[in-house]
Amino acid sequence: MTVEEILKVVKDEFKERILSEEINFGQLSISVPKDDNTEVILFLKEHENLKFDHLADLCGVDYYKLRDVRYEVVYNLYSIKFKHRIRVKIQVPEDDMEVNSLTCIFKGANWHECECYDMFGIKFRGHPNLRRVFMPDNWVGHPLRKDYPLKGIGVWEDHEKLLKKVQSLSKYEVRRGG
């Protein structure tokens, strides 16, 4: 199936809900409304001629001052059977930064959604345990936002506690080799 044929199948099913489409380097990208992400992606996964059964990646994008809608969530799907790729994008406005979780469709979305939440502050409705995965729970802000200061926001309140812990552990010798 060609990229154009994949696009036709998707457009036949979702008609006006495909907000935009583009083909770059042989890969199809479509944009869909924020609240339609689970329905569209479930269709892509279960359709007998598509079978996009692998969530290769899910990431956030910040278009600070470049677009009217600042954030976007991008899903990169792959069909193991047919060896096709598709990128599904949804726009996420600053005043409504919550989208549907895909953990009910792809269990692997769990980590990716936590990472996107941690780094951008985008929440995933229905996620079983949405939490920070890189930054401490009491960290202020979301480091991958374009307006996040390069030197951070002040001093993290547990910084001194962490330094003391590192110093106490440095007394242990690390042995290498045999």
C-alpha positions, 0 to 999 in steps of 0.5 A: 500500500502506498502512502497515498493509499493509506491517506485515502483510507484514513480520509475515507474514514475520518473525512473533515476530522483530518485537519491537515496532511503532508508527505515528507520523505515518503512518510505521511503526517496527519493532524487531527483534533485533540479529542479524536486522538484515541479514535484515530489511532485505534482505527490505524492500529486495528484496520486490516490493511493498515495495522499500525501496531507499534507506537515507536514514539510519542513526544511533545513539541513547543512552538513558542511564538511560532504558531497560534497553538503553542504545543503539539503532541506527536505520535509516531506509529509503525506497522510491523506487518506492512513496514509503513510509518505514519505520524499523527499530530494533535495541537494542544492549546496553552489554556487546555493542556490535557489530551486523551491517554493512549495507554488503553491502546498501547501499554508502551505509551505509559512512559512516553506520556509521563516524559511528555508531562514531565518535560512540557506539562501536557497532561494525559487524561486517563493515564494510570499513573501520570507522574514526573520521571526525570525531574523530582516531584517538587521541581518547579516548571517543565524544562523542555518548554522554550521559555524555561530559563537555561539556568533553571528557576532558582535553586531546587529546594532539595539541592543541598540534601542531594549534595550531602547524599552524593558526598556520603556515597563517595566514600565507597570505592568502586572496583572495576575489572576482575 
